């Protein structure tokens, strides 16, 4: 299998599939390139990977151009593997299709049309018109991974707001802590590593002031050695009354913090990395529509909520959750005073329950991860 090293490494011998390497590169770019979609690209000449690239944040380069430049004079007659249709219009970056044609690429393997209406098949058509073979028939695994990579981007194009994932971790009987508030750790180490990967792939994390005061979280994505990866790029604290302490652990980490307070609250940012957003209130709490609207204005695609029952329940009842990731541990806590993952009013009839679709179940050591999309969620991708 091709090396999983970073883009820019030496020429690699292909012993598996270059398309797999393209996906590895794209998945490494997730959570760091919005409002662009994450894309990976690999150039193969005579059985060797001679160039590779991943999307850079604006105003950087697109994956295809990076791969072509790295390949240099070995692009003539080569094959380009790309996780998403090359774009075909002049934006912040020039059209990738032009660069591919000029480089003399003979064949492009790419499974998915770009959901952006400004592309949506135009890239493939331009390549074919230039005499380049376009192959889209790949293993279903890669088609599914293509959709997963850009589902937040596609959702943003349709709604102008990010795809919101609610992450929860509970005991077998649906508790997130004991009656005394102890919650570390309900799930196992491998599940926690999976959560850090999910954070890495998110453009922003959202939590509430209750979690900050109770747990003092860092709100960072960390690797197996506990070292921060630099993701996500934004951490959001919903704090209606402006109670966040200046010594909070999250304020000591790198990256921007969006401190959301009520519009009648005056606070002073504790450092230059903190941005204050004053939001209107509903029933005495920050209007979550303002929070989601701000993230949409910033062009973010994927955000994750890690919060206590009060804020998590408010996001669900407000209709702002698109996807749920629930980690369930084989522990039983019990007791009516042990909190659950969702507070709020709740429903009065099972017919009104939030229903998940496209549900998957993953066993992670002794835990189970259940993931699914709420019934109203629309994929937003171009038809295949």
Secondary structure, DSSP 8 states (H G I E B T S, - for coil): ------TT---EE-SS-HHHHHHHHHHHHTTSSTTS---EEEEEETTEEEEEEE--STTS--HHHHHHHHHGGG-TT-EEEESS----S-SSS--HHHHHHHTT--EEE-----SSTTTTTHHHHHHHHTT-EEE----HHHHHHHHHHHHHHHHHHHHSS-EEEEEEEE-TTS-SS-TT---TTSS-HHHHHHHHHHHHT-SEEEEEHHHHHHH------B-TTS-B-S--SEEEEE-TT----TT-GGGGSSSEEEEEEETT-----SSTTEEEEEE-EETTEE-HHHHHHHHHHTT--EEEE---HHHHHHHHHTT---EEEEEE-S-----TTS--S--SS--SSGGGS--EEEEEEEEETTEEEEEEEETT--------
